[in-house]
Amino acid sequence: MPNYNPKTEQLALGRGKRQKLDHETISMRVSPTTRQSLESIAINYNCLYGGKPQISGLLERIAMGDLLIVPAPPTNIVVPHNSDETLKESAKQRTSLKYGSTLNFEADTTT
């Protein structure tokens, strides 16, 4: 006996089926804070699926070149004083702590 459900008749014609894409599945483990950060970035760039943020859509837009990644400067950088002597002294201190003796950083500037 055939199924006379009107909702399934269109399936026989290939309608209502999800289009088969040749995508691969990847998985990753991230902390909850990283996930929230990625989801907020996805919302900011309108990478949504069903009204929810879609991290995979964000990654796809990055891969396609729609979004550009620019490296941010390091946050824990220590800026030394504007003196070459200060830089030399800090380098001497680092090497003496690491190797137990100081190196001579005097450069020959006569050439």
N, C-alpha and C positions, 0 to 999 in steps of 0.2 A: 504494500500500500504506500503510495507516494506521500511525501510530507507536503501538506497544503498550507504551511505557515507562510504568509506573505512576506515576512521579513527574511526568510531564507531563500526565496526564489531569486533574488538579485545576486546572491552569492554564487549561484550556478553560472551566472553570466560574468563573474569576475568582478562584480561591483561590491564595494563595501569591504574589500580586503585591503589590508595594509600593503603598501608597495614594498617589495623586497629590495632592500638596499644592500650593497656589498660592503657594509661596515664591519670593522672588527671591534671586539669588546676588550677594553682594558679595565683594570681595577687598580686602585691605589688606596693606601691607608694614610689618612691625615688626621690631625687633632681636631677636636670640635671647633676650636677658635680659628684654625686655618680654613675649615669648611665654611664657617660663617663669613670669614673674610672673602673667600672666593664667591660665595653666594651674593654678598653685597656688591661685589664688582660686577657679577653677572646681571644683577638688577640695574645697576647704573648704566650698563651697555645694552640693556633690553634683550638679554639672552634669557628668554622665558619660554616655558613649555607648560601649557595648561595653567597659566597664571603663577607658576612657581619658578624660582631661579634655576637655571640649567647650567651646571658647570661644564658639561660636555659641549654645550653650544658656545660657551665662552672660549673653551680650548679650540674649537673648530674655527671660530672667527680669528683667533690668534694665528692658527696654522695657515689660514687662507690669506693672511696679510691684511685683513680688515682692521685689526687692532695691532698697534705697534708696542712692543715692550721696550722700555727704556730703563737701563739700570739706575737704581737709586744710589745716592752716595752712602757710604757706610755710616752708621749712626754712632759708633763708639770710637770715632777718630779723635786723636789728641793732636791739637794744632800747636806746634812749638812756637816759641818766640821768633821774631823775624831777624834772627842773627845766625850767621854761619858758625860762630863760636859755640852757640847753644846747641846746634845740631851736632857738632863735633864732640862736645862734652857728653851729650846723651848717648851718642854712638859708642864712645869710650866706656861709659858706665855699663851699657848693655853687653859689650864684649868682655869686660872684666868680670861681670857676673856669670857669663856663659863659659868663658874659657879660663878664668882665673888670672888673666894678665891683660894689660891694655896694649892696644896696637897703636902705632904712630900713624896718624891720619894726615900728616903734613904732606901736601902735594907740591910737586915741582911746577911752578907756574911761570918759569922763565922761557918756556918753549913757545 
